[in-house]
Amino acid sequence: MTVQTPTNGISILVVDDEDGIRDMVCDALRMSNYNVHDATDATAAITFLHKNTVDLIITDINMPGMDGYEMLNHLRNIGNQTPAIMLTARQDKQDVTKGFRTTDAQFGLDVSFYLFTL
């Protein structure tokens, strides 16, 4: 028998190429009863979002191939307006500001964030 963990109905996609960070964020969200999906890169996230909808995207900025900026710009260009939180290890405030200006991201967090911030 499979026991389903009840969720609060909110669905979140976590996109990060670093397994440890992705797993930590996903686990914390699941413990808070969110319905969590994950993708290892921007291409996998876009493929997932072509077939599914979520209430929120949490994405790393710095990923190989297509970065978080490019992924969110692509999603916005095809009409996907899902709210987004961007994670970054970058210390330059201009990088975070670029995310707000160019992608319409709602919030940016340094990856050294505490989980209760989410």
N, C-alpha and C positions, 0 to 999 in steps of 0.2 A: 504494500500500500504506500502510495506517495503522499506525503503531507505537504500541502501548499501553504506557503507563508502568505498571509493576507497582505495586500498592499493598500496604499491610500488612493490608488487610481491614477497617480501621476507617473508618467513614463519619461525616463531620462536616458539619453544616449551619451556615453562617456567615450571620448576618442583620445587615445594616447598611445604612442609607440613604445613607451616604457612600461613593461609588464607590472613592475612593482607599484608604480604610481596609479596606473589604471586599476589594478586589483584593489589597492587601498581605498580609492575613491568609490569604486563599485561596492565594496564590502560595507563601507560606512553608509552609503545610500540605502543599501538593502536592509541594514540594521534599523534604518529609519522608515522602513516599509515602503520605499519607492520601488517601482517596477523598472529595473535597470537592464539596459542593453549595452554592449561594448563593441568597439571597433579598434583594430590595431593601427589603422592609418586612415587618412582622408578618403582614399578611394573606396575602402570598405565601408566607411560611414555613408558616403554618397550612394553607394549601391544599396545599403540598408534603407536609406531614406527615400529611395525611389519606390520602395515597396511597403514602407511602414511610416507611421507618423509618431512623433514623440512630443512631449510638452516642453522639453528643455534639452539643449545640447551643451555638454561640458567638454571643451576641447583644449588640447595642448596647442600652443602656437608653433613651436619648433619641432617639426616632424620631417623625416626624409621624404623626398618626392614632393607632393603637394603639402604645403604647410597649412596651419590653421586659418591664416588670413585668406589664402587662396580658396580653401574649402568653403568658408563662410561666404566669400564673394560669389563663388559658383552657385551655392544654394540660393543666395539672394537673387542672382540673375535668372534663375529658373523659377522664381516665385515662392521659394520656401522661406518663410519669415519666422521660423521657430526661434524663440529667444535663446541666447547663447551666453555662456560664461567661458572666458578664456583663461587657461592656466599658462603660466610662463615662468621660466627660470631666469629670464632676461632681467637685468637690473636697470636697463635704460628706460626711463619713463616715456621716451619717444616711441618705443616699441609698443608699449601698452596703449598710449594715445592713438597710435596708428590703428590698433585694433578697434577702438571705439569709432574712429572716423571712417575707416574703410569697410568695416564689416557690420556695423550696427550692433556689435556685441553690447550686452547690458552691464557686464561686470568683468573685472580682471583680477585674478589672484596669483600671487607668487606661489610657486610650487612648495615653498617652505611653509605654506599656510597650516593652520591648525584645523583639524577636521570639523570642529564645531562651527567654523566660519561658513562651511557649506550649509 
